[in-house]
Amino acid sequence: MSAQRAITQVEASQRAVQGVLQGASQGAPDAALQETPADAPLRRISLGSLLSATARRHPDRIAVVDPADKPDWSDRPAITWTYAAAAEIVERLARGLRSWRLPPGSRIGLCLPGSAESALAILAVEAAGHVACLLPVSWDEDRLLAAAQNVALSAVLTQARLGSAAPAERLCAVAARYFGLRYLAAFGPDVPDGVINLDRFVLDGPAGEPAGPAPAAAGIVSFIGGDPEQPVYRSGESVVAAAAAHLVAMRVAPAERILSLIGPHDLRGLATGLAAALVAGATLETLPLFDGAAFATALRRPGPTHLVAPAFLEKNLAGRDLPTDLRSVALVHRAPVRFPSRSRAVDRPQGLRLETVIDTVAFDETAILSGRRGTTGDLSLVLGKPERLALPAALLSMRRGADDRLAFRGQACTVTPLQRGNRQAIPSGVWQETPYAPVLFAGIATAIEVVEPSDSAGSPKIFAPA
C-alpha cells in the first residue's frame, strides 16, 4: 500500500469516528447506535495515525501547549507545538528508538511528568512499534524496580529534573539493580553520565520521510491502582476507542482546547487528555505541577476550552467566575466513589453550570464511563439502567450482573492482564467484570461501591477519594 493511500484511509477513518461521535452526542436513536459498526472505523486507527492525518490537513493547528512555568521546575523551555512540528519530532524520536534494534513490541517505560515531552514520547514509542509503559513519575526506586521486572522493560525514557527530584538519577539506580534495562534516556539539561541525551537524539537524528513502512503499533501498558504488581495491556485501537466513548459526552470540536490537570499515567489521564485531543483534532494543554495562579491564567486564555480535572476540585470551581469560553468541565472520579447530590440537582446555588459538567468514572484500568449531567446520559441515570448508555455496542456496552457488579464489553475496554510480561489472551466479545456495583436510590445511582463476589465472606470497601 502506498503512503498516500494509507494516509487517505486514516483520514477517512478519522472522519468516520467523528461522525459516530457527532451522531451519538446529538442523541441518535438507540437502535441506530447499536447497529453502527463502530469497530470498523477504529480497527486500524492509532494515536500516531491521528496525529499524522491532522498534521497533513491542518499543519499549523496547535497540538500541544506546555505550561508557562515549565522552566521553573524542569529547566526546559515552554513550547507550543503545532501538529506539523509534533509529527516531525515524533518521527525523529521513533527513528532513534528503532536504531536501538530492540525486538518489535519491546516494553519501553515512560517516566515523565505529563508535559509535551510525555505526549511526544508516547507517540514515538508507538510509531517505533513498541509498547509504551506508563510509569508515574512519583514512584520511588522500589516501585520502579518492581514495574521494570514485572513488565520486562527494555528501556526507559525520562527527564533529568522535576522540581527538586531527579528522575534520571533514580532510574540509574533502578538500572543498577535490573540488568534487563538495556537503554536509559532522558530529556535534559544536565543528563547524568551513561544516560542517552534525548535532546541530542532529536536534534542530530534524521529527518524527512521514513525509509520504509513503519512497524505496527503495539499498544500501552498501565498499572491498576498505581500498583506495579498489577500491569495490564491494551492496544492503541482500544485507547482510541476509550477516548471516542468519552468524547460523546464531552463534545470537543476540532481546534478547540482541552486543558487537563491529569497526567497521562493511566487510562483516565490518557483517554481524557492526549487521546481525546488527537481523536477530536484538538489542542492539548497540560499542567503537570498544579499551581493556582498558573491554572487561573491558563483557564482564562481566549478560545473554546474543555477542562479535565480531578473530581475533588468541584468545590473549588463551584461559585467562581469561570470564563464564558469554558464549554465543559470533565470531573474525573475513581471508583469507588460517592456522587455529590448536586450532580442531580438543577440550578443549585454556587454550583457549576449543570449543562457544562461531565462526570467521568475510571473503573481501574478496565474502562472509563462519561456522562453529561442533567441529560439522559447523566451517570446517575445510566448506572441505574445500563440500557440507557447511548453508545455503539461494539464501542462500549455495560451490564449489571446477578450481584449488581458492573461489567463492560467492547473495543473501549479490551484490556489484558500481564503475567511477568506475557499477555493473557482474552477472547473477543467477553464481558470484563469489575468489583464495582452502583448504589441505587429510587433507580438513581448515588454512589459506586466495591462488592465482593457472592462466594466471598470479605466485607466491602465502600468509598475512596476521587
PAMARPA-505814 format. One record per residue (C-alpha): y, x, z. Coordinates in nm, 2 decimals, always signed. Last residue first. Layout:
NODE;Y;X;Z
...
This chain:
NODE;+1.07;-1.17;+4.36
NODE;+0.99;-1.14;+4.73
NODE;+0.63;-1.23;+4.83
NODE;+0.48;-1.56;+4.93
NODE;+0.15;-1.71;+5.04
NODE;-0.14;-1.47;+5.09
NODE;-0.45;-1.69;+5.11
NODE;-0.71;-1.66;+5.39
NODE;-1.04;-1.50;+5.30
NODE;-1.36;-1.70;+5.31
NODE;-1.43;-1.66;+4.94
NODE;-1.66;-1.89;+4.75
NODE;-1.36;-2.11;+4.64
NODE;-1.19;-1.81;+4.49
NODE;-0.88;-1.70;+4.70
NODE;-0.56;-1.88;+4.62
NODE;-0.23;-1.68;+4.59
NODE;+0.07;-1.91;+4.59
NODE;+0.32;-2.04;+4.33
NODE;+0.60;-2.25;+4.46
NODE;+0.78;-2.59;+4.44
NODE;+0.59;-2.72;+4.14
NODE;+0.66;-3.08;+4.06
NODE;+0.39;-3.35;+4.05
NODE;+0.52;-3.53;+4.35
NODE;+0.51;-3.20;+4.54
NODE;+0.30;-2.93;+4.39
NODE;+0.21;-2.57;+4.50
NODE;+0.11;-2.39;+4.19
NODE;-0.20;-2.17;+4.19
NODE;-0.23;-1.79;+4.15
NODE;-0.54;-1.57;+4.15
NODE;-0.53;-1.53;+3.77
NODE;-0.80;-1.61;+3.51
NODE;-0.76;-1.49;+3.15
NODE;-0.92;-1.75;+2.93
NODE;-1.13;-1.60;+2.66
NODE;-1.02;-1.66;+2.30
NODE;-1.12;-1.32;+2.16
NODE;-1.38;-1.14;+2.36
NODE;-1.26;-0.89;+2.62
NODE;-1.38;-0.53;+2.58
NODE;-1.33;-0.30;+2.88
NODE;-1.11;-0.01;+2.78
NODE;-1.21;+0.34;+2.90
NODE;-0.95;+0.55;+3.09
NODE;-1.14;+0.57;+3.42
NODE;-1.21;+0.19;+3.40
NODE;-0.92;+0.01;+3.21
NODE;-0.86;-0.36;+3.24
NODE;-0.78;-0.54;+2.91
NODE;-0.49;-0.77;+2.83
NODE;-0.45;-1.04;+2.57
NODE;-0.18;-1.25;+2.74
NODE;+0.07;-1.30;+2.45
NODE;-0.21;-1.33;+2.20
NODE;-0.35;-1.64;+2.36
NODE;-0.51;-1.76;+2.68
NODE;-0.39;-1.81;+3.03
NODE;-0.55;-1.92;+3.36
NODE;-0.38;-2.08;+3.66
NODE;-0.57;-2.15;+3.98
NODE;-0.59;-2.52;+4.07
NODE;-0.94;-2.48;+4.23
NODE;-1.10;-2.66;+3.94
NODE;-0.89;-2.46;+3.69
NODE;-0.54;-2.51;+3.58
NODE;-0.46;-2.44;+3.22
NODE;-0.22;-2.23;+3.01
NODE;-0.18;-2.15;+2.64
NODE;+0.01;-1.87;+2.48
NODE;+0.05;-1.76;+2.12
NODE;-0.25;-1.91;+1.96
NODE;-0.17;-2.24;+2.13
NODE;+0.18;-2.25;+1.98
NODE;+0.42;-2.30;+2.26
NODE;+0.56;-2.62;+2.42
NODE;+0.40;-2.59;+2.77
NODE;+0.40;-2.95;+2.87
NODE;+0.02;-2.95;+2.87
NODE;+0.04;-2.73;+3.18
NODE;+0.14;-3.03;+3.39
NODE;+0.27;-2.93;+3.73
NODE;+0.34;-2.57;+3.61
NODE;+0.53;-2.71;+3.32
NODE;+0.75;-2.93;+3.54
NODE;+0.87;-2.67;+3.79
NODE;+0.87;-2.43;+3.50
NODE;+1.15;-2.62;+3.33
NODE;+1.04;-2.66;+2.97
NODE;+1.13;-3.03;+2.95
NODE;+1.49;-2.92;+3.04
NODE;+1.69;-2.88;+3.36
NODE;+1.60;-2.51;+3.40
NODE;+1.49;-2.32;+3.09
NODE;+1.13;-2.19;+3.11
NODE;+0.96;-1.86;+3.09
NODE;+0.60;-1.75;+3.16
NODE;+0.49;-1.39;+3.17
NODE;+0.13;-1.30;+3.14
NODE;-0.16;-1.08;+3.26
NODE;+0.03;-0.78;+3.41
NODE;+0.08;-0.95;+3.74
NODE;+0.17;-1.31;+3.67
NODE;+0.53;-1.25;+3.59
NODE;+0.75;-1.56;+3.63
NODE;+1.06;-1.62;+3.42
NODE;+1.31;-1.88;+3.52
NODE;+1.58;-1.94;+3.26
NODE;+1.93;-2.04;+3.37
NODE;+2.21;-2.13;+3.12
NODE;+2.17;-2.51;+3.12
NODE;+2.19;-2.52;+3.50
NODE;+2.52;-2.35;+3.53
NODE;+2.47;-2.12;+3.83
NODE;+2.52;-2.28;+4.16
NODE;+2.83;-2.30;+4.38
NODE;+2.80;-2.67;+4.42
NODE;+2.48;-2.84;+4.29
NODE;+2.54;-2.98;+3.94
NODE;+2.18;-3.08;+3.87
NODE;+1.90;-2.99;+4.11
NODE;+1.55;-2.87;+4.00
NODE;+1.61;-2.50;+4.03
NODE;+1.83;-2.58;+4.32
NODE;+1.53;-2.60;+4.55
NODE;+1.47;-2.23;+4.51
NODE;+1.12;-2.16;+4.37
NODE;+0.88;-1.99;+4.62
NODE;+0.69;-1.70;+4.47
NODE;+0.35;-1.54;+4.43
NODE;+0.40;-1.43;+4.15
NODE;+0.68;-1.20;+4.05
NODE;+1.01;-1.36;+3.96
NODE;+1.26;-1.28;+3.68
NODE;+1.59;-1.47;+3.67
NODE;+1.69;-1.50;+3.30
NODE;+2.06;-1.58;+3.28
NODE;+2.18;-1.73;+2.95
NODE;+2.48;-1.75;+2.71
NODE;+2.73;-1.54;+2.91
NODE;+3.03;-1.53;+2.67
NODE;+3.22;-1.76;+2.92
NODE;+3.21;-1.47;+3.16
NODE;+3.10;-1.55;+3.52
NODE;+3.34;-1.64;+3.80
NODE;+3.10;-1.62;+4.09
NODE;+2.96;-1.92;+4.26
NODE;+2.60;-1.82;+4.21
NODE;+2.56;-1.46;+4.09
NODE;+2.49;-1.31;+4.44
NODE;+2.25;-1.60;+4.53
NODE;+2.06;-1.55;+4.20
NODE;+2.02;-1.18;+4.26
NODE;+1.68;-1.24;+4.42
NODE;+1.54;-1.34;+4.08
NODE;+1.56;-0.99;+3.94
NODE;+1.79;-0.99;+3.64
NODE;+1.80;-1.04;+3.27
NODE;+2.14;-1.14;+3.14
NODE;+2.20;-1.28;+2.79
NODE;+2.53;-1.19;+2.63
NODE;+2.74;-1.32;+2.34
NODE;+3.03;-1.07;+2.29
NODE;+3.30;-0.91;+2.49
NODE;+3.21;-0.67;+2.78
NODE;+3.24;-0.87;+3.10
NODE;+2.88;-0.81;+3.21
NODE;+2.91;-0.43;+3.16
NODE;+3.22;-0.41;+3.38
NODE;+3.07;-0.62;+3.65
NODE;+2.74;-0.41;+3.64
NODE;+2.93;-0.08;+3.66
NODE;+3.12;-0.20;+3.96
NODE;+2.81;-0.32;+4.14
NODE;+2.60;-0.01;+4.06
NODE;+2.23;-0.05;+3.98
NODE;+2.05;+0.26;+3.86
NODE;+1.86;+0.17;+3.53
NODE;+2.15;-0.04;+3.39
NODE;+2.03;-0.14;+3.05
NODE;+2.19;-0.26;+2.72
NODE;+1.97;-0.40;+2.45
NODE;+2.12;-0.53;+2.12
NODE;+1.95;-0.80;+1.92
NODE;+1.71;-0.82;+1.62
NODE;+1.54;-1.10;+1.81
NODE;+1.19;-0.93;+1.81
NODE;+1.35;-0.60;+1.88
NODE;+1.57;-0.73;+2.17
NODE;+1.27;-0.92;+2.32
NODE;+1.05;-0.60;+2.31
NODE;+1.32;-0.39;+2.47
NODE;+1.41;-0.63;+2.75
NODE;+1.21;-0.94;+2.86
NODE;+0.88;-0.81;+2.73
NODE;+0.92;-0.46;+2.86
NODE;+1.06;-0.54;+3.21
NODE;+0.80;-0.81;+3.28
NODE;+0.52;-0.62;+3.13
NODE;+0.57;-0.31;+3.33
NODE;+0.80;+0.00;+3.36
NODE;+1.06;-0.12;+3.11
NODE;+1.34;-0.12;+3.36
NODE;+1.49;-0.45;+3.50
NODE;+1.87;-0.49;+3.52
NODE;+1.88;-0.60;+3.16
NODE;+2.19;-0.69;+2.95
NODE;+2.05;-0.85;+2.62
NODE;+2.33;-0.86;+2.36
NODE;+2.36;-1.08;+2.05
NODE;+2.31;-0.91;+1.71
NODE;+2.04;-1.16;+1.61
NODE;+2.02;-1.47;+1.83
NODE;+1.86;-1.48;+2.18
NODE;+1.71;-1.82;+2.26
NODE;+1.59;-1.75;+2.62
NODE;+1.33;-2.02;+2.63
NODE;+1.15;-1.95;+2.30
NODE;+1.24;-1.59;+2.36
NODE;+0.98;-1.55;+2.64
NODE;+0.70;-1.65;+2.40
NODE;+0.82;-1.40;+2.14
NODE;+0.84;-1.13;+2.40
NODE;+0.48;-1.19;+2.50
NODE;+0.37;-1.20;+2.14
NODE;+0.55;-0.86;+2.07
NODE;+0.36;-0.71;+2.37
NODE;+0.04;-0.86;+2.24
NODE;+0.10;-0.70;+1.90
NODE;+0.15;-0.37;+2.06
NODE;-0.19;-0.39;+2.22
NODE;-0.25;-0.44;+2.59
NODE;-0.42;-0.20;+2.84
NODE;-0.45;-0.23;+3.22
NODE;-0.43;+0.02;+3.50
NODE;-0.53;-0.07;+3.85
NODE;-0.56;+0.24;+4.07
NODE;-0.20;+0.35;+4.00
NODE;-0.09;+0.03;+4.17
NODE;+0.25;-0.09;+4.06
NODE;+0.14;-0.45;+4.11
NODE;-0.10;-0.42;+3.82
NODE;-0.03;-0.10;+3.62
NODE;+0.08;-0.06;+3.26
NODE;-0.08;+0.08;+2.95
NODE;+0.07;+0.01;+2.61
NODE;-0.06;-0.01;+2.25
NODE;-0.23;+0.20;+1.98
NODE;+0.00;+0.18;+1.68
NODE;-0.19;+0.27;+1.36
NODE;-0.11;+0.61;+1.22
NODE;+0.20;+0.65;+1.00
NODE;+0.12;+0.69;+0.63
NODE;+0.22;+1.02;+0.49
NODE;+0.50;+1.28;+0.48
NODE;+0.73;+1.05;+0.67
NODE;+1.07;+1.01;+0.51
NODE;+1.36;+1.24;+0.62
NODE;+1.40;+1.45;+0.93
NODE;+1.20;+1.75;+1.06
NODE;+1.24;+1.86;+1.42
NODE;+1.50;+2.10;+1.55
NODE;+1.73;+1.84;+1.70
NODE;+1.45;+1.62;+1.83
NODE;+1.23;+1.88;+2.00
NODE;+1.54;+2.07;+2.11
NODE;+1.63;+1.75;+2.31
NODE;+1.27;+1.71;+2.41
NODE;+1.26;+2.05;+2.59
NODE;+0.89;+2.13;+2.65
NODE;+0.82;+2.22;+3.01
NODE;+0.69;+2.57;+3.10
NODE;+1.01;+2.67;+3.27
NODE;+1.20;+2.37;+3.40
NODE;+1.44;+2.17;+3.18
NODE;+1.80;+2.23;+3.28
NODE;+1.96;+1.96;+3.07
NODE;+1.74;+1.80;+2.97
NODE;+1.49;+1.55;+2.83
NODE;+1.14;+1.64;+2.94
NODE;+0.80;+1.75;+2.80
NODE;+0.47;+1.81;+2.97
NODE;+0.17;+1.87;+2.75
NODE;-0.20;+1.93;+2.82
NODE;-0.25;+1.71;+3.13
NODE;-0.63;+1.73;+3.17
NODE;-0.58;+2.01;+3.42
NODE;-0.47;+1.78;+3.70
NODE;-0.34;+1.95;+4.01
NODE;-0.10;+2.19;+3.85
NODE;+0.01;+1.92;+3.61
NODE;+0.10;+1.70;+3.91
NODE;+0.32;+1.97;+4.05
NODE;+0.49;+2.01;+3.71
NODE;+0.53;+1.63;+3.72
NODE;+0.75;+1.65;+4.03
NODE;+0.96;+1.92;+3.87
NODE;+1.02;+1.70;+3.57
NODE;+1.11;+1.40;+3.79
NODE;+1.39;+1.60;+3.97
NODE;+1.55;+1.36;+4.22
NODE;+1.91;+1.37;+4.35
NODE;+2.03;+1.14;+4.08
NODE;+1.76;+1.14;+3.80
NODE;+1.73;+1.49;+3.66
NODE;+1.49;+1.68;+3.43
NODE;+1.36;+1.39;+3.22
NODE;+1.01;+1.26;+3.15
NODE;+0.75;+1.26;+2.88
NODE;+0.39;+1.30;+2.99
NODE;+0.08;+1.43;+2.81
NODE;-0.30;+1.40;+2.79
NODE;-0.33;+1.12;+3.05
NODE;-0.68;+1.03;+3.15
NODE;-0.58;+0.68;+3.27
NODE;-0.73;+0.71;+3.61
NODE;-0.66;+1.08;+3.65
NODE;-0.29;+1.05;+3.54
NODE;-0.24;+0.74;+3.75
NODE;-0.38;+0.91;+4.06
NODE;-0.16;+1.22;+4.00
NODE;+0.15;+1.00;+3.96
NODE;+0.06;+0.82;+4.28
NODE;+0.02;+1.15;+4.46
NODE;+0.34;+1.30;+4.33
NODE;+0.57;+1.01;+4.42
NODE;+0.64;+0.71;+4.21
NODE;+1.00;+0.60;+4.16
NODE;+1.00;+0.69;+3.79
NODE;+0.75;+0.41;+3.73
NODE;+0.49;+0.53;+3.49
NODE;+0.44;+0.32;+3.17
NODE;+0.15;+0.46;+2.97
NODE;+0.24;+0.47;+2.60
NODE;-0.08;+0.48;+2.39
NODE;-0.08;+0.70;+2.08
NODE;-0.04;+0.64;+1.71
NODE;+0.27;+0.86;+1.66
NODE;+0.48;+0.55;+1.60
NODE;+0.37;+0.40;+1.93
NODE;+0.47;+0.72;+2.12
NODE;+0.80;+0.72;+1.93
NODE;+0.87;+0.35;+2.02
NODE;+0.81;+0.41;+2.39
NODE;+1.01;+0.73;+2.38
NODE;+1.31;+0.57;+2.21
NODE;+1.33;+0.29;+2.46
NODE;+1.29;+0.52;+2.76
NODE;+1.55;+0.76;+2.62
NODE;+1.80;+0.47;+2.59
NODE;+1.79;+0.43;+2.97
NODE;+1.50;+0.28;+3.16
NODE;+1.44;+0.55;+3.43
NODE;+1.17;+0.76;+3.26
NODE;+0.82;+0.86;+3.35
NODE;+0.64;+0.79;+3.02
NODE;+0.28;+0.89;+3.02
NODE;+0.10;+0.97;+2.69
NODE;-0.26;+0.83;+2.65
NODE;-0.43;+0.95;+2.34
NODE;-0.49;+0.68;+2.07
NODE;-0.53;+0.92;+1.79
NODE;-0.66;+1.26;+1.91
NODE;-0.38;+1.50;+2.01
NODE;-0.26;+1.73;+1.74
NODE;+0.06;+1.83;+1.93
NODE;+0.24;+1.80;+1.59
NODE;+0.19;+1.42;+1.61
NODE;+0.43;+1.42;+1.91
NODE;+0.69;+1.61;+1.71
NODE;+0.66;+1.37;+1.42
NODE;+0.70;+1.08;+1.66
NODE;+1.01;+1.23;+1.81
NODE;+1.17;+1.27;+1.47
NODE;+1.07;+0.92;+1.37
NODE;+1.21;+0.77;+1.69
NODE;+1.54;+0.97;+1.63
NODE;+1.57;+0.82;+1.28
NODE;+1.49;+0.47;+1.39
NODE;+1.75;+0.49;+1.67
NODE;+2.02;+0.61;+1.43
NODE;+1.95;+0.32;+1.19
NODE;+1.94;+0.06;+1.46
NODE;+2.27;+0.19;+1.60
NODE;+2.26;+0.38;+1.92
NODE;+2.54;+0.38;+2.18
NODE;+2.52;+0.70;+2.38
NODE;+2.60;+0.78;+2.75
NODE;+2.58;+1.16;+2.77
NODE;+2.32;+1.33;+2.99
NODE;+2.39;+1.49;+3.33
NODE;+2.14;+1.23;+3.47
NODE;+2.30;+1.05;+3.76
NODE;+2.68;+1.09;+3.68
NODE;+2.63;+1.13;+3.30
NODE;+2.48;+0.77;+3.29
NODE;+2.78;+0.60;+3.44
NODE;+2.87;+0.42;+3.12
NODE;+2.53;+0.27;+3.09
NODE;+2.35;+0.34;+2.76
NODE;+2.35;+0.09;+2.47
NODE;+2.06;+0.03;+2.25
NODE;+2.02;-0.13;+1.90
NODE;+2.38;-0.18;+1.77
NODE;+2.39;-0.31;+1.41
NODE;+2.50;-0.04;+1.17
NODE;+2.16;-0.02;+0.98
NODE;+2.13;-0.40;+0.93
NODE;+1.86;-0.46;+0.67
NODE;+1.68;-0.13;+0.69
NODE;+1.74;-0.07;+1.06
NODE;+1.62;-0.43;+1.13
NODE;+1.29;-0.37;+0.95
NODE;+1.25;-0.03;+1.11
NODE;+1.30;-0.16;+1.46
NODE;+1.06;-0.45;+1.40
NODE;+0.80;-0.21;+1.26
NODE;+0.84;+0.01;+1.57
NODE;+0.77;-0.28;+1.81
NODE;+0.45;-0.36;+1.62
NODE;+0.38;-0.65;+1.38
NODE;+0.05;-0.68;+1.20
NODE;-0.10;-0.98;+1.39
NODE;+0.22;-1.14;+1.48
NODE;+0.27;-1.35;+1.17
NODE;-0.10;-1.47;+1.18
NODE;-0.14;-1.53;+1.55
NODE;+0.12;-1.81;+1.55
NODE;-0.09;-2.02;+1.31
NODE;+0.12;-2.33;+1.39
NODE;-0.11;-2.63;+1.45
NODE;-0.04;-2.65;+1.83
NODE;+0.33;-2.63;+1.76
NODE;+0.31;-2.93;+1.52
NODE;+0.13;-3.13;+1.77
NODE;+0.38;-3.05;+2.04
NODE;+0.67;-3.18;+1.83
NODE;+0.94;-2.92;+1.78
NODE;+1.19;-2.89;+2.07
NODE;+1.46;-2.67;+1.93
NODE;+1.32;-2.37;+2.11
NODE;+0.98;-2.42;+1.94
NODE;+1.12;-2.44;+1.59
NODE;+1.35;-2.15;+1.64
NODE;+1.08;-1.93;+1.79
NODE;+0.84;-2.01;+1.50
NODE;+1.11;-1.93;+1.25
NODE;+1.18;-1.60;+1.43
NODE;+0.82;-1.51;+1.40
NODE;+0.82;-1.59;+1.03
NODE;+1.13;-1.39;+0.97
NODE;+0.97;-1.09;+1.14
NODE;+0.66;-1.14;+0.93
NODE;+0.86;-1.14;+0.61
NODE;+1.04;-0.83;+0.72
NODE;+0.71;-0.66;+0.80
NODE;+0.57;-0.76;+0.46
NODE;+0.88;-0.62;+0.28
NODE;+0.85;-0.29;+0.48
NODE;+0.48;-0.26;+0.38
NODE;+0.56;-0.33;+0.01
NODE;+0.84;-0.06;+0.01
NODE;+0.61;+0.19;+0.18
NODE;+0.35;+0.14;-0.09
NODE;+0.00;+0.00;+0.00
